[in-house]
């Protein structure tokens, strides 16, 4: 169990970093679209 947990911890951190990166990119794209719409209005 100890070996498995040691291997899983870094992979979980990598997954969380990847998800947060994708989330930030998606939010950034939505923010840009919102700003463009707001400016046109």
DOBAKE-976328 format. One record per residue (C-alpha): residue number from 0; residue in three letters; y, x, z. Coordinates in steps of 0.05 Angstrom, whole numbers, m for minus. Layout:
BEGIN
+-----+------+--------+--------+--------+
! seq ! type !      y !      x !      z !
+-----+------+--------+--------+--------+
! NUM !  ALA !      Y !      X !      Z !
...
+-----+------+--------+--------+--------+
***
This chain:
BEGIN
+-----+------+--------+--------+--------+
! seq ! type !      y !      x !      z !
+-----+------+--------+--------+--------+
!   0 !  UNK !      0 !      0 !      0 !
!   1 !  UNK !     48 !     56 !     16 !
!   2 !  UNK !     40 !     88 !    m52 !
!   3 !  UNK !     49 !     21 !    m88 !
!   4 !  UNK !    112 !      5 !    m46 !
!   5 !  UNK !    141 !     74 !    m61 !
!   6 !  UNK !    132 !     63 !   m135 !
!   7 !  UNK !    158 !     m9 !   m133 !
!   8 !  UNK !    223 !      7 !    m96 !
!   9 !  UNK !    255 !     50 !   m151 !
!  10 !  UNK !    232 !      2 !   m206 !
!  11 !  UNK !    263 !    m57 !   m169 !
!  12 !  UNK !    328 !    m18 !   m162 !
!  13 !  UNK !    327 !     m3 !   m237 !
!  14 !  UNK !    314 !    m77 !   m253 !
!  15 !  UNK !    372 !    m99 !   m208 !
!  16 !  UNK !    419 !    m48 !   m240 !
!  17 !  UNK !    397 !    m72 !   m309 !
!  18 !  UNK !    407 !   m145 !   m291 !
!  19 !  UNK !    476 !   m131 !   m261 !
!  20 !  UNK !    495 !    m91 !   m324 !
!  21 !  UNK !    474 !   m148 !   m370 !
!  22 !  UNK !    509 !   m199 !   m325 !
!  23 !  UNK !    574 !   m159 !   m328 !
!  24 !  UNK !    569 !   m153 !   m404 !
!  25 !  UNK !    558 !   m228 !   m412 !
!  26 !  UNK !    615 !   m244 !   m364 !
!  27 !  UNK !    660 !   m196 !   m402 !
!  28 !  UNK !    644 !   m230 !   m469 !
!  29 !  UNK !    656 !   m300 !   m440 !
!  30 !  UNK !    721 !   m276 !   m408 !
!  31 !  UNK !    745 !   m249 !   m476 !
!  32 !  UNK !    728 !   m315 !   m510 !
!  33 !  UNK !    763 !   m354 !   m456 !
!  34 !  UNK !    826 !   m310 !   m461 !
!  35 !  UNK !    827 !   m320 !   m537 !
!  36 !  UNK !    821 !   m395 !   m530 !
!  37 !  UNK !    875 !   m397 !   m476 !
!  38 !  UNK !    922 !   m356 !   m519 !
!  39 !  UNK !    912 !   m402 !   m579 !
!  40 !  UNK !    926 !   m463 !   m537 !
+-----+------+--------+--------+--------+
***
